[in-house]
């Protein structure tokens, strides 16, 4: 592990350029890919002829591929290292962006989107592992916060800046450019990031799998998993796609106003990532349980989503901003859960939880599309009623998951036997 001794200024700059920036660029691309379909949804419906349920499926295929790779990802990161794993996977993301750019139907677009999801599936976890290898423990909260801010910048870029680009080019050219960005970032990771020698022997594969099974059978894990699926997963489903169509179909906004609202939502989530982390760290030092702090944000998320389901005629921007800010409290689930397991299991704990988050996001994103179309198909009604049902049902499920999370637990779980 890195020494706790002070680091010279020159070494800090070199480490920032060689290690932080390449990994942060990958996470920027990951978040941009995750959010961009909210802006180009209308173009996809017009150019390719997909409906709401098909749009939900092809967009959510990113989340499903991302989720399914999380368990093997944790093992690969421990065995091969973050530099090698992420640089190779980003090449797959670039190939997926090209397939998406050239796609002419639902199948090719879905395959391209799934390849993108697989390709960026390591961007956060590989970064966290790399920083743990290269930075002192007292530096990690700040450096990880900077990383999340880069993700927020990716979400911001996927709003008004993308809308402005679509005024001078097409979404297909945009994705060709994103493919080039994946190639350049993969090259930077492979060529610029130095290898870090392992100070701890890698566990045998059988032991790694046994540790993963222990996590997936743990009460501690399943206490948090439903809330992780519905809160961070719900944010991904809405910010990554359905916020844009809701603003168009329910609020009646034009493209420019939709992009403006999505930009403000992205800014609120970016601020939220930093604010919740800072607040939780301060309160934790005073003995306040982290899950109790997180639950405050989750309650606000649930309430604002229920308000949107009621189609409010006023205060829309304030509701979306509060929802964006509050929803990011769910990102603290990773830290809260990893503290409940032995340190050597941390990588598998966070990737297992990430699996649940992205499975939840996939199910919600696709399921919302199916629900949104139902009133239109059954009775010739507009999509507004479908959004009301989809958002209201999600808020109800969130409330149930929050009760499960906060319900008092009796007894203690046995630690893993080595």
Residue pairs with C-beta under 8 A, 6 or more apart in sequence:
1 132
1 133
1 199
2 133
2 134
2 135
2 136
3 136
4 136
4 137
4 138
7 15
7 136
15 134
15 135
17 192
18 192
18 193
18 194
19 130
19 131
19 134
19 193
19 194
20 131
20 143
20 146
20 147
21 188
22 185
22 188
22 189
22 192
22 193
23 82
23 86
23 123
23 126
23 127
23 130
23 131
23 147
23 189
23 193
24 127
24 146
24 147
24 150
25 150
25 181
25 185
25 188
26 86
26 90
26 120
26 122
26 123
26 126
26 127
26 185
26 189
27 123
27 124
27 127
27 147
27 150
27 151
27 154
28 150
28 151
28 153
28 154
28 157
29 90
29 93
29 120
29 123
29 154
29 178
29 181
29 182
29 185
30 120
30 123
30 124
30 151
30 154
31 150
31 151
31 152
31 153
31 154
31 155
31 158
32 154
32 155
32 157
32 158
32 178
33 62
33 93
33 97
33 116
33 117
33 120
33 178
34 62
34 120
34 154
34 155
34 158
34 236
34 240
35 154
35 155
35 158
35 159
35 239
35 240
35 262
35 266
36 158
36 162
36 174
37 44
37 55
37 59
37 240
37 241
37 244
38 158
38 159
38 239
38 240
38 241
38 242
38 243
38 244
38 245
38 262
39 158
39 159
39 162
39 163
39 166
39 244
39 258
39 259
39 262
40 162
40 166
40 171
40 174
41 55
41 59
41 241
41 244
41 245
42 248
42 255
43 166
43 170
43 171
44 50
44 55
44 58
44 109
44 171
45 51
45 55
47 171
48 103
48 104
48 105
48 106
48 109
50 58
50 106
50 109
51 373
52 245
52 369
52 370
52 372
52 373
52 383
52 386
53 366
53 369
53 370
53 372
53 373
54 106
54 369
55 241
55 245
55 369
56 241
56 242
56 365
56 366
56 367
56 368
56 369
56 370
56 372
57 106
57 110
57 366
57 369
58 106
58 109
58 110
58 113
59 113
59 240
59 241
59 365
60 237
60 241
60 361
60 362
60 363
60 365
60 366
60 369
61 110
61 111
61 113
61 114
61 117
61 362
62 113
62 114
62 116
62 117
63 117
63 236
63 237
63 240
63 358
63 359
63 361
63 362
63 365
64 114
64 117
64 358
64 359
64 362
65 114
65 115
65 116
65 117
65 118
65 121
66 117
66 118
66 120
66 121
66 358
67 354
67 355
67 356
67 357
67 358
67 359
67 361
67 362
68 355
69 118
69 121
70 121
70 125
70 351
70 352
70 354
70 355
70 358
71 212
71 348
71 351
71 352
71 355
73 85
73 121
73 122
73 125
73 351
74 125
74 212
74 347
74 348
74 350
74 351
74 352
75 205
75 208
75 209
75 212
75 348
76 85
77 85
77 122
77 125
77 126
77 129
77 347
77 351
78 202
78 203
78 208
78 347
79 202
79 205
81 195
81 196
82 122
82 125
82 126
82 127
82 129
82 130
82 133
83 126
83 130
83 189
83 190
83 193
83 195
84 190
85 122
85 126
86 122
86 123
86 126
86 127
86 186
86 189
87 186
87 187
87 189
87 190
88 186
89 118
89 119
89 120
89 121
89 122
90 119
90 120
90 123
90 182
90 183
90 185
90 186
90 189
91 119
91 182
91 183
91 186
92 115
92 118
92 119
93 115
93 116
93 118
93 119
93 120
93 182
94 119
94 178
94 179
94 180
94 181
94 182
94 183
94 186
95 115
95 119
95 179
96 111
96 112
96 113
96 114
96 115
96 116
96 117
96 118
96 119
97 112
97 116
97 175
97 176
97 178
97 179
97 182
98 112
98 175
98 176
98 179
99 108
99 111
99 112
99 115
100 108
100 109
100 112
100 113
100 116
100 175
101 112
101 171
101 172
101 173
101 174
101 175
101 176
101 179
102 108
102 112
102 172
103 109
103 111
103 112
119 182
124 147
124 151
124 354
125 347
125 350
125 351
125 354
127 147
128 144
128 147
128 350
129 347
130 193
130 196
131 140
131 143
131 144
131 147
132 140
133 196
134 196
135 143
141 277
141 281
145 273
145 274
145 277
148 273
148 274
148 277
148 331
149 270
149 273
149 274
151 273
152 266
152 267
152 269
152 270
152 271
152 273
153 270
155 239
155 266
155 269
155 270
156 263
156 266
156 267
156 270
158 262
158 266
159 259
159 260
159 262
159 263
159 265
159 266
160 259
160 260
160 262
160 263
162 174
162 259
163 255
163 256
163 258
163 259
165 174
166 174
203 211
203 344
208 348
211 344
211 345
211 348
211 416
212 348
212 352
214 345
214 416
215 221
215 341
215 345
215 348
215 349
215 352
216 352
218 341
218 413
219 409
219 413
220 337
220 340
220 341
220 413
221 337
221 349
221 352
221 353
223 404
223 405
223 409
224 333
224 336
224 337
224 353
224 405
225 353
225 356
226 400
226 401
226 404
226 405
227 298
227 330
227 333
227 398
227 401
227 402
227 404
227 405
228 330
228 333
228 353
228 356
228 357
228 360
229 356
229 357
229 359
229 360
229 361
229 363
229 401
230 360
230 364
230 394
230 397
230 398
230 401
231 298
231 301
231 327
231 329
231 330
231 333
231 398
231 401
232 327
232 330
232 331
232 333
232 357
232 360
232 361
233 356
233 357
233 358
233 359
233 360
233 361
233 363
233 364
234 301
234 305
234 327
234 360
234 361
234 364
234 394
234 398
235 269
235 301
235 327
235 328
235 330
236 357
236 358
236 361
236 364
236 365
237 360
237 361
237 364
237 365
237 368
237 394
238 246
238 305
239 262
239 265
239 266
239 269
239 324
240 361
240 365
241 365
242 365
242 368
242 369
242 372
242 387
242 390
243 261
243 262
243 265
243 320
244 258
244 262
245 372
245 383
246 308
246 387
246 391
247 253
247 257
247 258
247 261
247 262
248 255
248 258
249 382
249 383
249 384
249 387
250 311
250 383
250 384
250 387
251 316
253 261
261 316
261 317
261 320
264 317
264 320
264 321
264 324
265 320
265 321
265 323
265 324
266 324
267 324
268 320
268 321
268 322
268 323
268 324
268 325
269 324
269 325
269 327
269 328
271 325
272 297
272 324
272 325
272 326
272 327
272 328
272 329
273 328
273 331
275 325
276 293
276 294
276 297
276 328
276 329
276 331
276 332
277 331
277 332
279 293
280 290
280 293
280 294
280 332
280 335
283 293
284 290
284 293
290 332
290 335
290 336
290 339
291 336
291 405
291 406
292 406
293 329
293 332
294 329
294 330
294 332
294 333
294 336
295 402
295 405
295 406
296 329
297 325
297 326
297 327
297 328
297 329
297 330
298 326
298 329
298 330
298 398
298 402
298 405
299 326
299 402
300 322
300 323
300 325
300 326
301 323
301 326
301 327
301 329
301 330
301 398
302 395
302 398
302 399
302 402
303 395
304 319
304 320
304 322
304 323
304 326
305 323
305 391
305 394
305 395
305 398
306 391
306 392
306 395
307 319
308 319
308 320
308 323
308 391
309 387
309 388
309 389
309 390
309 391
309 392
309 395
310 388
310 392
311 384
311 387
311 388
312 319
333 353
333 357
334 350
334 353
334 354
337 349
337 350
337 353
338 346
338 349
338 350
341 349
342 415
342 416
345 416
364 394
367 390
368 390
368 391
368 394
371 386
371 389
371 390
371 393
372 383
372 386
372 387
372 390
373 383
373 386
374 386
374 389
375 381
375 382
375 383
375 385
375 386
375 389
376 382
376 383
376 386
